[in-house]
Amino acid sequence: MKPALSIFRRSLVALAVSASLAATTASAPTVAHAAPTGAPNIVTIILDDVGFSDLSNFGGEIETPYLTQIAAAGTTLDNFYGASTSAPARSILFTGKDNHPAGVGNQASYLRDEQIGKPGYEGELSVDVPTYPEILQSNGYYTMMTGKWHLGGAADHDPISRGHSDTEGVLLLGDDMHYLSNAEGKLITGQPANTYTKLSKQAGETRTSPYTSRGKQLSTFPPNAYSSTFYTDNAIKMLDTRDTNKPFQLTVSYTAAHFPLQAPAEVTDKYLSVYSKGWDVLRAERIKRLVNMGLLSADAKVPERWADVAAWDSLSADQKKTEAKKMAIYAAMVEVMDAEIGRLLDHLKQIGQYDNTVFMIASDNGAAYFVPETAAAEKFRGEHFTKDDNYDNMGSASSYVSYGLGWSMVSNTPFNSHKTTTFEGGVHTSAILYYPQSVAAPQRSDCLFSLMDIAPTALDMAGVSYPTTYKGEPLAPMGGVSMAGLFRGNTACPQRNLAWELDGVKGLRVGDWKLSQQRNDEHIYMYDLATDPAETTDLSASNPAQLKTMLAAYDDFAKKNGVVNIPTKRIPLLQTNGATDASFTGGMIKVDPADPYNVYYADKATNSFTTADTVDVALNIIPSPAHLGQTANIFAYLTHTSPSGEKTYYAATQQGLTKVSADNKPFLYTGVPLETRHFIPLATQKFGAGDLSVEFGYVLADGTKVSNKTPIEGTVAAKAGTDTGTGSSSGDTSGSTTSSGGGGGSFDLLFLSLLPGLGLLRKRLKK
């Protein structure tokens, strides 16, 4: 097979020239300075959801000749880490700090009530820390970006306002279509209307496109634009129109190979026979290549076939055909992206800016396996795109397909698990460094490096120090370390730990020891990567002393970075229906304060609690599309029934959960416009033994009442010695507050949630 596009092939040969960069004094980004003499250009290329072994230079069968060439001339980073998902990955990339001080302690769509309003949980890039392009810009660099941003859609969060001299074709969202325009150059989007409603509110203007150029909405595109080609075209355009009196910094943040799977049919067809062998065979072939390349020990144990992945031979002929095409499309996306990277490199050579350019290339996180969809997104995509039941259309501009666990297992070979987890498959990614003027860089490095290290490396190579103040306030140092020593022949590894946390999912690496976790599983796994690099044997129970040491180290990280400790599991929400297509969800949870890593849930069959008596209730209302924008009164009522049958009524008010009479129940909010989602933190309170029932909804101006048909219910079985009466065990008849600081006077670690996998911004009502 040959590469997808006809591009001039030029070997990437390191030139025998050494570079010596003088350090400059720290300066605040608001003060302009000229770049140091001889400062190199810096190009950062980010791949999206590409698994560790997908690239051919990391053992994959996908043809990536240009990345393979640059890796052969540069340094392959064997021990490189991103983050568990894309927004935190980009926050640490641009700031050189952990994602919490960078503002993305949790993604906007995952924010839980106890995180809202807390420092580091803005859900978008913090305005209190500088980006490294911002620092370079104020020190004489011309800075540019194209591609995926995913760090905020408001005007003051667009990358043009965060230190970029020029931006073209920036995707503000986390994903959209790869065939992004039709033959007339009009946008093709996979996002439902409510996405643009939110984006418009963020931007303060009507937005019908998720793209911007120089901070302005971009609505007209080249005919039949394809993402990787579109971003490369933008990069070349900016390079050709830049200020040539300055060195430049360029970020190209590709969206391949993020779902949906879309690629040119002629490239996809080349891979159909390859993937018809199936995931079991392909995974074994990758493992063999990784061993031959020295990236995996010959005696290393690899995980068994993942749970819920069927043996390939057990599939029907039609299933095999469909599954093979999915991975063929994915491979084509990666190959086309590689060819476009080659086109960018070739252009840099043509304009004489290749030899003095530092290249840093990495994937943001491990490979995914599904498309998280809200009800609105699923409905919209079902109406406008085909799925995998239309084989012939798969991969086209009108299809919306992902590839599932089987191929995610292959993409993340030899590691365990996938994107969203802190297992190696979620955070251990492929990365390459290259500087043509380096004569001493090793071909490979097994030092513990991270996306967080790109910013300090860029500043180090530019001869620019990180500022000590920002906007008149003291600025803490970056958490990343410079990798520039590799270009100077320094192969000594920095002594450092790496830690991760997102939506309660924790991870830590200290030396060869690793803590890993996944969503909806409160257990913290521990591995010795020196003997078990693929995380096959959990040592948390057999080595409690080491686990205690690791948890203490994690707690230090959490305190230092302002992590709000929350459980990994989400409330087991119950889906109910209201009239006129409104949707209501809710659930209950309890946390034992004596054991913050252990969460207690209602029994799935009985919805009862037996180990704690403080209840946390979360409710979500998605109004009927016909009611959006109308004003309404919103209500949420809870009834507690004691074992003797005595009923106590509560209403959610702006002062908290308040006892009321059966015939006098106030509204929570009155006269508010109905938005795409309303979140209600109903109760954080101690209750005596008994049954709980919740009714919630809204009343339109014409009196139409829309509420949950089925109550959210739970049973509290009080522990021995606790009050078995009604209401708060503290005797407070005014009710506890619904603030994120906890309620009932006893619990600091309480949990409010949305449906798992929802991609909409969770938003609290304001008066």
Order of alpha helices (4+ residues) and beta strands (2+ residues): beta-alpha-beta-beta-alpha-alpha-beta-beta-alpha-beta-beta-alpha-beta-alpha-alpha-alpha-beta-alpha-alpha-alpha-beta-beta-beta-beta-alpha-beta-beta-beta-beta-beta-beta-alpha-beta-beta-beta-beta-beta-beta-beta-beta-beta-beta-beta-beta-beta
